Amino acid sequence: MPSLILYLSTAAIFLILDALMLALHMRPLFQRNLGDQLAENIRVLPAAVFYLLYVAGLIYLVSLPALKTGSAVLLPAAILGAMAYGTYEFTSFAIMKSWSAEMVATDVIWGTALTALSAWGGLAVTRALLG
């Protein structure tokens, strides 16, 4: 049961924060740089697969060990976020003409913070509910 609470609380935090950032900042930023290369609507299935697997990896690699041992969660989660978002952004910047340094910096900083905050928040909710 602790794993399920940890997963659901982390996923909820991650999804809410990312939805806000995507709508308010990232979509306009990517629209300015990529224009008509962006899809009109988000493809829900690939997005869902990413979110489900990314949060599962975060739980497995960072949050569960922190829950079991009391180890740190913010720094390991931030490192995971920087690696994951950095892989996507730096690869895209290396091979795509319209990719910008602003997109890279914004998304890597966001992915780092989002991953760390989601792991920390999910762990805090889980600990509070488990007493």
Secondary structure, DSSP 8 states (H G I E B T S, - for coil): -HHHHHHHHHHHHHHHHHHHHIIIIIHHHHHHHHGGGS-SS--HHHHHHHHHHHHHHHIIIIIHHHHHH----HHHHHHHHHHHHHHHHHHHHHH-TT--HHHHHHHHHHHHHHHHHHHHHHHHHHHHHH-
